[in-house]
Amino acid sequence: MLVTGATGRVGFPIARELARDHEVFGLARCRNEGDEARLRDHGITPLVADLGELDPATQLPDGLTHVFHAGAALHQEARANWQRTFRINAEQSGRLVAACATDGFEGFVYCSTGSAYEYQGARPLREDDPPGVHLGTYSLSKIAGEAVVRFAAVEHGVPVTIIKIFSTYGPEGGAPADRFDRIVAGKEIRLHPDAPNRYNPIYEDDYVRHGIRALEVADVPPVVVNWCGSETVSAEDYCAYLGELVGIEPRIVYDPEAPWPIWPDPTHMHEVLGRTQVPWRDGMRRMAEARHPEAVKGTDSAKGPS
Ligand SMILES: NC(=O)c1ccc[n+]([C@@H]2O[C@H](COP(=O)([O-])OP(=O)(O)OC[C@H]3O[C@@H](n4cnc5c(N)ncnc54)[C@H](OP(=O)(O)O)[C@@H]3O)[C@@H](O)[C@H]2O)c1
């Protein structure tokens, strides 16, 4: 099995879980000190490579049965060079799928995003809603990536699931964790004026389960499915709860320039992947305790030395 983006927020916990029972290769540039050791510590074999330069036809390990493709140009890197972003997020994703047209290959997951939908106002986004540009070049490259991956899957007969990821969170981070960091630091939270800003955040335990399930249900033509929590909660409500945990009132500022809320419809996900299990308050508390144990009221670290 191969997980790309294996050091990242989504890829790492999934690679770690798969490596309990399977041989797993973890691809990333491993830019941070300790990345390779962290993979090895969890039984994952590092494959240090740049997705922009990789030749999937010749450089992938032999005998792969599954690929979870989470590696991508994101954030500042995605904005810095749009041609490279399209190469990594779209063209190379198609080459990876094509390279999996081998005997015994069972499932490929392409990580797309809820940021590839056009805003529909205050209603949940369905898989047949039109594409749109939520986050500039990044969104455009993922829309292109879905098309290239779909073409390669059908052309080469490779079973694929395209997951449209909405707001993961947990000890590894995610948008709710970024907002929590700002609450703890006393910084303002910027939200879109179309309040409440509804989301369905998905906690680590659930996204690991749903990631593995997505590998199992892959098909030709690809299964396309939102990947999110089953519960809807507004950023206003979860920030208020996170604020209560640390005794700080969040400072929310409404800004028309803030990205619009991406609110998924989980109906199709419930049919193909099932429901998620972690209630949002439990997930938020666990995330808060993992990231700022010193600040969360009621934890041993927050009580100070006894
Ligand atoms: N987390 C979310 O809420 C969310 C939402 C929507 C979509 N997604 C999608 O989910 C996937 C994973 O996102 P994430 O949140 O886990 O991102 P992340 O934490 O930033 O991780 C990105 C991973 O990709 C690797 N990577 C980046 N550029 C690379 C390159 N040129 N060559 C090889 N590896 C590269 C990174 O390692 P190195 O930097 O060491 O190479 C890292 O392992 C992405 O495809 C993203 O578009 C995530």
The ligand as an SDF file (V2000), in Angstrom:
LIG
                    3D

 48 52  0  0  0  0  0  0  0  0999 V2000
   -7.2270   18.7470    6.0320 N   0  0  0  0  0  0  0  0  0  0  0  0
   -8.3380   19.1800    5.4350 C   0  0  0  0  0  0  0  0  0  0  0  0
   -9.2790   19.6440    6.1110 O   0  0  0  0  0  0  0  0  0  0  0  0
   -8.4870   19.0660    3.9350 C   0  0  0  0  0  0  0  0  0  0  0  0
   -9.6090   19.6670    3.3500 C   0  0  0  0  0  0  0  0  0  0  0  0
   -9.7850   19.5390    1.9870 C   0  0  0  0  0  0  0  0  0  0  0  0
   -8.9020   18.7980    1.2180 C   0  0  0  0  0  0  0  0  0  0  0  0
   -7.8150   18.2310    1.7890 N   0  0  0  0  0  0  0  0  0  0  0  0
   -6.8860   17.4660    0.9240 C   0  0  0  0  0  0  0  0  0  0  0  0
   -6.3560   16.3850    1.6740 O   0  0  0  0  0  0  0  0  0  0  0  0
   -5.0080   16.1460    1.3000 C   0  0  0  0  0  0  0  0  0  0  0  0
   -4.1140   16.1860    2.5240 C   0  0  0  0  0  0  0  0  0  0  0  0
   -4.2140   17.4640    3.1340 O   0  0  0  0  0  0  0  0  0  0  0  0
   -3.5770   17.7550    4.5650 P   0  0  0  0  0  0  0  0  0  0  0  0
   -4.5210   18.6540    5.2720 O   0  0  0  0  0  0  0  0  0  0  0  0
   -3.1690   16.4730    5.1970 O   0  0  0  0  0  0  0  0  0  0  0  0
   -2.2850   18.6060    4.1530 O   0  0  0  0  0  0  0  0  0  0  0  0
   -0.8940   18.7430    4.9310 P   0  0  0  0  0  0  0  0  0  0  0  0
   -1.0500   18.4780    6.3760 O   0  0  0  0  0  0  0  0  0  0  0  0
   -0.3230   20.0610    4.4780 O   0  0  0  0  0  0  0  0  0  0  0  0
   -0.0160   17.5720    4.3000 O   0  0  0  0  0  0  0  0  0  0  0  0
    0.4360   17.6160    2.9610 C   0  0  0  0  0  0  0  0  0  0  0  0
    1.2980   16.3940    2.7140 C   0  0  0  0  0  0  0  0  0  0  0  0
    1.7240   16.3810    1.3530 O   0  0  0  0  0  0  0  0  0  0  0  0
    3.1610   16.3420    1.3010 C   0  0  0  0  0  0  0  0  0  0  0  0
    3.5780   17.1130    0.1200 N   0  0  0  0  0  0  0  0  0  0  0  0
    3.2870   18.4130   -0.1580 C   0  0  0  0  0  0  0  0  0  0  0  0
    3.8740   18.7720   -1.3150 N   0  0  0  0  0  0  0  0  0  0  0  0
    4.5350   17.6710   -1.7610 C   0  0  0  0  0  0  0  0  0  0  0  0
    5.3560   17.4110   -2.8970 C   0  0  0  0  0  0  0  0  0  0  0  0
    5.6240   18.3560   -3.8230 N   0  0  0  0  0  0  0  0  0  0  0  0
    5.8790   16.1740   -3.0370 N   0  0  0  0  0  0  0  0  0  0  0  0
    5.6550   15.2030   -2.1270 C   0  0  0  0  0  0  0  0  0  0  0  0
    4.8810   15.3930   -1.0390 N   0  0  0  0  0  0  0  0  0  0  0  0
    4.3460   16.6130   -0.8590 C   0  0  0  0  0  0  0  0  0  0  0  0
    3.5990   16.9750    2.6190 C   0  0  0  0  0  0  0  0  0  0  0  0
    4.9110   16.5780    3.0380 O   0  0  0  0  0  0  0  0  0  0  0  0
    6.2460   17.3950    2.6070 P   0  0  0  0  0  0  0  0  0  0  0  0
    5.8980   18.8590    2.6910 O   0  0  0  0  0  0  0  0  0  0  0  0
    7.3060   16.9510    3.5810 O   0  0  0  0  0  0  0  0  0  0  0  0
    6.5260   16.9610    1.2060 O   0  0  0  0  0  0  0  0  0  0  0  0
    2.5600   16.3660    3.5670 C   0  0  0  0  0  0  0  0  0  0  0  0
    2.8960   15.0250    3.8540 O   0  0  0  0  0  0  0  0  0  0  0  0
   -4.6530   17.1830    0.2400 C   0  0  0  0  0  0  0  0  0  0  0  0
   -4.7820   16.6010   -1.0260 O   0  0  0  0  0  0  0  0  0  0  0  0
   -5.6870   18.2710    0.4390 C   0  0  0  0  0  0  0  0  0  0  0  0
   -5.9650   18.9440   -0.7570 O   0  0  0  0  0  0  0  0  0  0  0  0
   -7.5760   18.3580    3.1530 C   0  0  0  0  0  0  0  0  0  0  0  0
  1  2  1  0
  2  3  2  0
  2  4  1  0
  4  5  1  0
  4 48  2  0
  5  6  2  0
  6  7  1  0
  7  8  2  0
  8  9  1  0
  8 48  1  0
  9 10  1  0
  9 46  1  0
 10 11  1  0
 11 12  1  0
 11 44  1  0
 12 13  1  0
 13 14  1  0
 14 15  2  0
 14 16  1  0
 14 17  1  0
 17 18  1  0
 18 19  2  0
 18 20  1  0
 18 21  1  0
 21 22  1  0
 22 23  1  0
 23 24  1  0
 23 42  1  0
 24 25  1  0
 25 26  1  0
 25 36  1  0
 26 27  1  0
 26 35  1  0
 27 28  2  0
 28 29  1  0
 29 30  1  0
 29 35  2  0
 30 31  1  0
 30 32  2  0
 32 33  1  0
 33 34  2  0
 34 35  1  0
 36 37  1  0
 36 42  1  0
 37 38  1  0
 38 39  2  0
 38 40  1  0
 38 41  1  0
 42 43  1  0
 44 45  1  0
 44 46  1  0
 46 47  1  0
M  CHG  2   8   1  16  -1
M  END
$$$$
